[in-house]
Every structure is written in structure tokens, then in C-alpha cells.
Amino acid sequence: MTKNIPVKTLAAFFSFLFLAGCLGGFRKIKVTDFTDQRVGDLTMTKKVIGKREFLFFSTVRTGTFLEGSIQGLITDYSGNPIEGVTVKVLPDTGPSKNMEDAGGALGSVDVVAENSGASVNLSFAPGMSDTMGLYKIRFSLPVNGDTVDVRGKLVYNPGWDQQKINLGKAYEPQMKESPFRLYYNFSNGFLAFAEGVRKTIVQPVGEGQGHLQALPGVKAPATIKPSEPASAQQPAGADKTEEDLFKGFDFGQ
């Protein structure tokens, strides 16, 4: 006797096979790196971004995402690595080619399709520098067509001022933030990361020659020399004692 299998059971089975094929893990991709290893650990994966309901069954909607990390180095003015400094990304909230289908907003946005609900998240996990000063910001970005094109800004140790108030000490970044653009082309593997206008600090040196005046600008703060040990310091009244030793002699008369 043949037993009929319910339609919903068959739909669930085929949905499982579909997910198993599409979401079978991360996939390595071709990369032509123009970032000098600023962006790395790149893989492609598929994620469920919505579901569509039909009369007897439902289907899922998937999207392709680029996974990876933005990395950098945190040091002091002498080049020593600094641990525990947070770096995070604030995505640009303006229109972007990469998110035209998602309402043009970078961040957590809703993608509404006909008879379905879907959402696409641009994920940037904050990074924190380790003992070597290295930080990594993990990201997951949707692929639009065959490209990823995201703009935003890196913010360095954003809570340093509040930390100074609460703890009395903090690491103040020399550069508070910097704009960036991350671009990847799936077809040719072209990967680029640009950080926009960077601030460079200079200081004037020299006093000028002849009628030329010194250059305007503020010099770096002078390094405070450590105080000499007490044994190396001249005792109080030493000059007076030495003067008294020769006071009884009439030199020069």
C-alpha cells in the first residue's frame, strides 16, 4: 500500500537540500590585493535574508556576503605596541551603489520584497589591539551584483575622554577618525581599501637666515628630563661654604 507524503513535508525536505547546497560554509575567492594586507581573511558565503510564503509551502531568500577583516596597528609615539585600544567602524548613512536595493542606507536596513520580509545587515565588529598592537575589525557585507562598495569611517578609541574622566587615565588617539572606502569586485578579484585624507603633523625647525623669519607653527612639546638623584645634587649652602673657606685670604689685593 502506497502512503502519500504531505506536500509540506516535501517542501521542507527540498528547502533543507537548498539550504545545504547554498549555505554549505565559507568559500575561498580570487583576490588581487591592492590594500597592502590592510584587508584580509576574505571568503564568500550565502545567508538567508528573507522568506516567502505560498499556499502550501514557503521558500527562503538568500544573499551573497563578503566576509573578512580590516586590520591595523596601534603604537605610542616611540613605536611601542599598545594593548587594549578599541577601533570601530561607523558606516556611511548616505546613498551607496552597494545598497541601492536596500534603500540606500549602510547599517542595519530592511529589504522589502513582494510578499516577503527580508533584512540585510552590514556587520562591523569592533576590534581591540592585542599585545602586539594589532587589531582586526570583522565584517560581513552584502554583494550587489558582483561588487562590494562600502564607505564609512574608522574611529580610534572613541571613549577615551569618558575613560579619562572615570578612571583618571586613558589613551588619547592622535587621529580621532579617518574616512575609508572598501571595494571588491567578485569577477576579477580586485580589492581596494582607501582611507581618504590623512593628517600629518610637522614642526618648524631652524631660525631662518638674514631677513627671513622663522617658520610659523607649534613645535612638539619638549621632553621633560628626569630629576637627578639626591646624591648627585649639590648640597644646599655648598657655594656659601666654599666662599667662606677663602674669605680670610686677600686674593687680588
C-alpha positions in Angstrom: 0.0 0.0 0.0 1.4 3.3 -1.0 1.4 6.1 1.5 1.0 9.7 0.4 3.6 12.1 1.6 2.2 15.5 2.7 3.1 18.5 0.5 4.5 20.4 3.4 6.9 17.6 4.2 8.2 17.5 0.6 8.6 21.3 0.7 10.5 21.2 3.9 12.8 18.5 2.5 13.6 20.4 -0.7 14.2 23.6 1.4 16.7 21.6 3.5 18.5 20.5 0.4 18.5 24.0 -1.0 20.0 25.4 2.2 22.5 22.6 2.5 23.8 23.5 -1.0 23.7 27.3 -0.6 24.9 27.5 3.0 27.5 24.8 3.0 30.1 27.0 4.6 32.6 29.7 3.5 34.0 29.7 0.0 37.5 30.9 -0.9 37.6 33.6 -3.5 40.1 35.1 -6.0 41.8 38.2 -4.6 44.1 40.7 -6.3 45.1 42.7 -3.2 45.8 46.4 -3.6 45.4 47.1 0.2 48.9 46.1 1.3 47.2 43.4 3.5 45.1 46.1 5.3 42.1 43.9 4.4 42.3 40.1 4.7 40.7 36.8 5.6 38.3 37.1 2.7 35.7 34.5 2.0 32.2 34.4 0.3 29.2 32.9 1.9 25.4 32.8 1.5 22.9 33.8 4.2 19.2 33.7 4.5 17.8 37.3 4.2 14.1 36.6 3.9 11.2 34.1 3.5 8.3 34.0 1.1 5.1 32.3 2.0 3.0 30.3 -0.6 -0.3 28.4 -0.2 1.2 25.1 0.8 4.9 25.8 1.4 7.4 28.6 1.9 10.7 29.4 0.3 13.7 31.3 1.6 15.6 34.2 0.0 19.4 34.2 0.2 22.1 36.7 -0.4 25.8 36.5 -1.0 28.1 38.2 1.6 31.7 39.1 1.6 33.4 38.1 5.0 36.8 39.4 6.1 38.6 41.8 8.4 40.2 45.3 8.4 43.4 45.3 10.4 45.8 47.9 11.6 48.4 48.7 14.3 48.3 50.8 17.4 51.5 52.2 18.9 52.7 55.1 21.0 54.9 58.0 19.7 58.0 55.8 20.1 56.6 52.9 18.0 55.9 50.6 21.0 52.7 48.5 20.6 49.8 49.4 22.8 47.2 46.8 24.0 43.5 47.4 24.7 42.7 50.2 22.4 39.3 49.9 20.6 38.8 50.7 16.9 35.3 50.6 15.4 33.6 51.4 12.1 30.8 53.9 11.5 29.2 53.1 8.1 28.2 56.0 5.9 24.5 56.5 6.1 24.3 58.2 2.7 23.3 56.6 -0.7 25.6 53.8 -1.8 25.7 51.8 -5.0 26.2 48.7 -3.0 22.9 49.2 -1.2 20.6 50.6 -3.9 18.3 47.6 -3.5 18.3 48.2 0.3 17.0 51.7 0.4 20.5 53.3 0.1 21.4 53.1 3.7 24.5 51.5 5.2 23.9 49.9 8.5 21.0 47.6 9.6 18.4 48.1 6.9 15.2 46.4 5.8 14.8 45.0 2.3 11.2 44.6 1.4 10.3 42.3 -1.5 6.9 41.4 -2.8 5.0 39.1 -0.4 8.1 38.6 1.7 10.0 40.1 4.6 13.8 40.4 4.4 16.6 42.2 6.1 20.2 42.8 5.2 22.8 43.7 7.9 26.1 45.3 7.3 28.1 44.0 10.2 31.3 45.5 11.5 32.5 44.0 14.8 34.7 46.5 16.8 38.4 45.5 17.0 40.7 45.8 20.0 44.5 45.9 19.9 46.4 42.9 21.3 49.8 42.6 23.0 51.4 43.3 19.6 49.3 46.3 19.0 47.3 44.6 16.2 43.6 45.0 15.8 41.1 43.3 13.5 37.6 44.5 12.6 35.5 41.6 11.3 32.9 42.5 8.7 30.1 40.8 6.7 28.9 42.8 3.7 26.3 42.0 1.1 27.4 41.6 -2.6 25.4 43.7 -5.0 25.6 42.2 -8.5 29.3 41.3 -8.4 30.8 44.1 -6.3 31.0 45.4 -2.7 31.4 49.1 -2.4 31.1 50.5 1.2 32.1 53.9 2.6 32.4 54.8 6.3 35.0 56.0 8.8 37.3 54.3 11.3 37.0 55.7 14.8 40.0 55.3 17.1 39.4 54.7 20.9 36.1 56.6 20.8 35.6 56.5 24.5 39.0 57.8 25.6 37.6 61.1 27.1 35.0 59.4 29.2 37.5 56.8 30.3 39.8 59.6 31.4 37.0 61.1 33.5 36.0 57.8 35.1 39.5 56.3 35.6 41.7 59.3 35.5 43.8 57.9 32.6 43.3 56.9 29.0 45.0 56.6 25.6 44.1 59.7 23.6 44.5 59.0 19.8 46.5 61.5 17.8 44.0 61.0 14.9 40.4 60.6 16.2 38.9 59.2 13.0 39.6 58.7 9.3 37.2 58.1 6.3 37.6 55.0 4.2 36.2 53.2 1.2 36.2 49.4 0.8 35.8 48.0 -2.7 35.8 44.4 -4.0 34.9 43.1 -7.5 33.9 39.5 -7.5 34.5 38.8 -11.2 38.2 39.9 -11.4 39.1 39.7 -7.7 40.1 43.4 -7.5 40.3 44.5 -3.8 41.0 48.1 -2.8 40.9 50.0 0.5 41.4 53.8 0.6 41.5 55.9 3.8 40.8 59.4 2.4 42.6 62.5 3.6 45.2 61.7 6.3 46.5 64.2 8.8 50.3 64.5 9.0 51.9 66.6 11.8 55.0 68.7 11.1 57.0 71.1 13.2 59.2 74.1 12.2 63.0 73.8 12.7 65.7 76.4 12.4 65.5 80.2 12.9 65.9 81.5 9.4 68.8 83.3 7.8 69.3 87.0 7.2 65.9 88.8 6.8 64.0 85.5 6.7 61.9 84.9 9.8 61.3 81.6 11.4 58.5 79.4 10.0 55.1 79.6 11.7 53.8 76.6 13.6 54.0 74.9 17.0 56.9 72.6 17.9 56.5 69.3 19.6 56.4 69.5 23.4 59.9 69.3 25.0 60.7 66.1 26.7 60.9 66.6 30.5 64.3 65.4 31.8 64.2 63.2 34.9 65.5 64.8 38.0 69.0 64.0 39.2 69.4 61.7 42.2 69.9 63.4 45.5 73.5 62.1 45.8 74.4 63.9 42.5 72.8 67.2 43.6 74.9 69.9 45.2 74.1 70.2 48.9 72.3 73.4 49.9 74.8 76.0 51.0 77.7 74.4 49.2 78.6 77.6 47.3 78.5 79.6 50.6 80.8 77.1 52.4 83.3 77.2 49.5 83.2 81.0 49.6 83.8 81.1 53.4 87.0 78.9 53.0 88.7 81.6 51.0 87.2 84.6 52.8 90.1 85.1 55.1 92.6 85.4 52.2 93.0 88.7 50.5 93.4 87.5 46.9 93.8 90.1 44.2 94.8 93.0 46.6 
